[in-house]
């Protein structure tokens, strides 16, 4: 990124400085395309995964010389708001599909939804950002393609933690986020593994990104994105060790405190553990951990600092999970550098809180 920052030209300009910036940008694009087994022109840089989702969740797609219009969109009721809110589909034109107690897609429900008339679009996160629960993306893809629909896959959470090839095989479009890989914030990408349709641009006004996304791109951020992607892929061998660390942490936590581990019975990301502490709001646990020098989240990062009922937990409760959506969840996520001793410190914090109960706020005498 420091090297790219020294390239001062606008990558859309034809002068020497502009072409140097263009080389940085296109080098990053090729690195991401090679990882996804796609051609470079099928990678479109965005400001992040949220913009990528808003771009793809569109009723109107362009295919060759014609247009393809989707009548309805389906998302999972447990997914990130960037998907859950339906993007550019009106509220009357998208459906939130229920999930089971672990937050997994219920395939018969999806197949029933897909059986209705008209072109249909489905958007699913491979792994949930709050619980780490992984969807059976191959089975979802089979259902969608068998009905003639299209599948958007949010792969932001899995790169470096789970194999990516399955996403490439399953998806008509893929969402990737830089900062989820340890790269710079403020950049993401849409990847289209195969030639075909692309949604109507969200941002118009210029010919950048082959007219798929207007606005001056940021070569420095793109370079950091591609470098972080390469590093994450190189570190993917650590996933097995992180899963063992997570399982040990959860066993110790369950032995010392009345906690519910969310999605424990499901396939999950190796570095994510989500739990509820009986009688304590997630924000209270988060504050206690922070005072002990430990950073955990009360839900996904996009919800941190925002009090209120968790839609994801409500969806899991409706699916049969014995949890209280009002308490929220504590998400501990870690990486190759995390140690067992550090996780033991978190166990100590939660165990210390376990005897506490919420006290009602009384009126002054």
Secondary structure in CASP SS format (residue, H / E / C, confidence):
PFRMAT SS
TARGET T0000
AUTHOR 0000-0000-0000
METHOD secondary structure of the structure
MODEL  1
X C 1.00
X H 1.00
X H 1.00
X H 1.00
X H 1.00
X C 1.00
X C 1.00
X C 1.00
X C 1.00
X C 1.00
X C 1.00
X C 1.00
X C 1.00
X C 1.00
X C 1.00
X H 1.00
X H 1.00
X H 1.00
X H 1.00
X H 1.00
X H 1.00
X H 1.00
X H 1.00
X H 1.00
X H 1.00
X H 1.00
X H 1.00
X H 1.00
X H 1.00
X H 1.00
X H 1.00
X H 1.00
X H 1.00
X H 1.00
X H 1.00
X C 1.00
X C 1.00
X C 1.00
X C 1.00
X H 1.00
X H 1.00
X H 1.00
X E 1.00
X E 1.00
X E 1.00
X E 1.00
X C 1.00
X C 1.00
X H 1.00
X H 1.00
X H 1.00
X H 1.00
X H 1.00
X H 1.00
X H 1.00
X H 1.00
X C 1.00
X C 1.00
X C 1.00
X E 1.00
X E 1.00
X E 1.00
X E 1.00
X C 1.00
X C 1.00
X E 1.00
X E 1.00
X E 1.00
X E 1.00
X C 1.00
X C 1.00
X E 1.00
X E 1.00
X E 1.00
X E 1.00
X E 1.00
X C 1.00
X C 1.00
X C 1.00
X C 1.00
X H 1.00
X H 1.00
X H 1.00
X H 1.00
X C 1.00
X C 1.00
X C 1.00
X C 1.00
X C 1.00
X C 1.00
X H 1.00
X H 1.00
X H 1.00
X E 1.00
X E 1.00
X E 1.00
X E 1.00
X C 1.00
X E 1.00
X C 1.00
X C 1.00
X C 1.00
X C 1.00
X C 1.00
X E 1.00
X C 1.00
X H 1.00
X H 1.00
X H 1.00
X H 1.00
X H 1.00
X H 1.00
X H 1.00
X H 1.00
X C 1.00
X C 1.00
X C 1.00
X C 1.00
X C 1.00
X E 1.00
X E 1.00
X E 1.00
X E 1.00
X E 1.00
X E 1.00
X C 1.00
X E 1.00
X C 1.00
X C 1.00
X C 1.00
X C 1.00
X C 1.00
X E 1.00
X E 1.00
X C 1.00
X C 1.00
X H 1.00
X H 1.00
X H 1.00
X H 1.00
X H 1.00
X H 1.00
X H 1.00
X H 1.00
X H 1.00
X H 1.00
X C 1.00
X C 1.00
X C 1.00
X E 1.00
X E 1.00
X E 1.00
X E 1.00
X E 1.00
X C 1.00
X C 1.00
X C 1.00
X C 1.00
X C 1.00
X C 1.00
X C 1.00
X C 1.00
X C 1.00
X C 1.00
X H 1.00
X H 1.00
X H 1.00
X H 1.00
X H 1.00
X H 1.00
X C 1.00
X C 1.00
X E 1.00
X E 1.00
X E 1.00
X E 1.00
X E 1.00
X C 1.00
X H 1.00
X H 1.00
X H 1.00
X C 1.00
X C 1.00
X C 1.00
X C 1.00
X C 1.00
X C 1.00
X E 1.00
X E 1.00
X E 1.00
X E 1.00
X C 1.00
X C 1.00
X C 1.00
X C 1.00
X C 1.00
X C 1.00
X E 1.00
X E 1.00
X C 1.00
X C 1.00
X C 1.00
X C 1.00
X C 1.00
X C 1.00
X C 1.00
X C 1.00
X H 1.00
X H 1.00
X H 1.00
X H 1.00
X C 1.00
X C 1.00
X C 1.00
X C 1.00
X C 1.00
X C 1.00
X C 1.00
X H 1.00
X H 1.00
X H 1.00
X H 1.00
X H 1.00
X H 1.00
X H 1.00
X H 1.00
X H 1.00
X H 1.00
X H 1.00
X H 1.00
X H 1.00
X H 1.00
X H 1.00
X H 1.00
X C 1.00
X H 1.00
X H 1.00
X H 1.00
X H 1.00
X H 1.00
X H 1.00
X H 1.00
X H 1.00
X H 1.00
X H 1.00
X H 1.00
X H 1.00
X H 1.00
X H 1.00
X H 1.00
X H 1.00
X H 1.00
X H 1.00
X H 1.00
X H 1.00
X H 1.00
X C 1.00
X C 1.00
X E 1.00
X E 1.00
X E 1.00
X C 1.00
X C 1.00
X C 1.00
X C 1.00
X C 1.00
X C 1.00
X E 1.00
X C 1.00
X C 1.00
X C 1.00
X E 1.00
X E 1.00
X E 1.00
X E 1.00
X E 1.00
X E 1.00
X C 1.00
X C 1.00
X C 1.00
X C 1.00
X H 1.00
X H 1.00
X H 1.00
X H 1.00
X H 1.00
X H 1.00
X H 1.00
X H 1.00
X H 1.00
X H 1.00
X C 1.00
X C 1.00
X C 1.00
X C 1.00
X C 1.00
X E 1.00
X E 1.00
X C 1.00
X C 1.00
X C 1.00
X C 1.00
X C 1.00
X C 1.00
X C 1.00
X C 1.00
X C 1.00
X C 1.00
X C 1.00
X C 1.00
X H 1.00
X H 1.00
X H 1.00
X H 1.00
X H 1.00
X H 1.00
X H 1.00
X H 1.00
X C 1.00
X C 1.00
X C 1.00
X C 1.00
X C 1.00
X C 1.00
X H 1.00
X H 1.00
X H 1.00
X C 1.00
X C 1.00
X E 1.00
X E 1.00
X E 1.00
X E 1.00
X C 1.00
X C 1.00
X C 1.00
X C 1.00
X C 1.00
X C 1.00
X H 1.00
X H 1.00
X H 1.00
X H 1.00
X H 1.00
X H 1.00
X H 1.00
X H 1.00
X H 1.00
X H 1.00
X H 1.00
X H 1.00
X H 1.00
X H 1.00
X C 1.00
X C 1.00
X C 1.00
X C 1.00
X C 1.00
X C 1.00
X C 1.00
X C 1.00
X C 1.00
X C 1.00
X C 1.00
X C 1.00
END
